[in-house]
Amino acid sequence: MPELGLRYADGICFSEGDQVVVDFVNKIEAGENYLNTPNMAFKVNGLNKVNKALAPFADLDSLPFYDYNLDDQFLLDQGLFQMTKELLKERLAGYPYPVPTLFFLTSRGCPHRCSYCNNSRYINLFGHNIMRFYNIDRIIEELEYTLGHLNFIEVVVFGDDDFFMRSRKQLEYFANTYKKRIGLPFGIAVSANTYRKEKVEILLDSGLKVIQLGVQSGSQRTLDEVYNRKIKISKTKDVVQQMASYHKTHGLDVLLDFIIDNPYETRDDIIQTYQFILDLPLHVRINIFFLAFFPGTPIYNKALMDGIIKPFNEKEFRFYTRSHVTYQRNYETFLILLARFLRRHRRLRRYFTKYPLRVLGRHPVRCIASILPESFYFMMSKRVQ
Ligand code: SF4
């Protein structure tokens, strides 16, 4: 969002930079005017100059490999430091496992258009939804090259928005080649709509270790009317149970994403997310995110119109992973955070089995609990975060 970036920088690239960065650097080097570079915006005499956006870059295979020669790379973190393998190894560990992990993209774009997601912003910018894929041979070659430099990597996570957008034939070729030439455990993200049992099974044999799926809400109303996600919650439940069954047979870990603290949800919507979480097998890991209103997304525009947020107000851009409950300081949201807290702490689980948690979610208990003020649930929610 150029209006924000230009508060801090003289110029920014607001779309894909693959083509334009070369042009931009060449112009600077030659002392030429670079202020018309497409996909970029500049501050000129105190005003924002936003240039035209190019169509999305199509020929991904023509791009060079990412540069992992560390000799001329630096780390900027409270000082400028020469990048080293040790530093990189440290920085690349943490999610989803505490071991050095390489995040890698094999495609760009997502077939969906969720109202809160940066994909919506790109779709608005490009005028349509466009998926682009790297060729599989090229992916394997780049992985070999990269892992040759970063020989400490233990897991590869493919960051594609939906890895199952590839055909079964392509996945078969990928699985065979990856197993022979790379062989590290790997993770993917998929959607309940593209999930297919046979696709998972192809990948399980080549090292699939973790699979991530966005649920976001247990309420169909929220998914349809607020998030614009064309996915049936019943289908998601079914897919989650199928994925979870591979934990015992293949050691597959399942990660599910949920979004809470959404001002457009009712308490009945929220309790459906809570019930969804209670139904999950305990080995399934859950990520709870706080709804963030990103400028350029439909939900940002709606919240602006409804007076929930102010335009480009940085205070409202809360960190979506680490934040406090703002809009839904109520018993139901507290229950979701409590359920996550108990799932995380193995020792506590046995004191709080599913049955008492279910009772806490029942209507009469909710009615009584709702007598307590918002400030109480705000405080309690902080305790279980
Ligand atoms: S499915 Fe995920 S990546 Fe795709 S638009 Fe929705 S939130 Fe974004």
Boltz pocket constraint, residues with backbone or C-beta under 6 A from the ligand:
constraints:
  - pocket:
      binder: B
      contacts: [[A, 110], [A, 111], [A, 112], [A, 113], [A, 114], [A, 117], [A, 118], [A, 119], [A, 120], [A, 161], [A, 191], [A, 214]]
      max_distance: 6.0
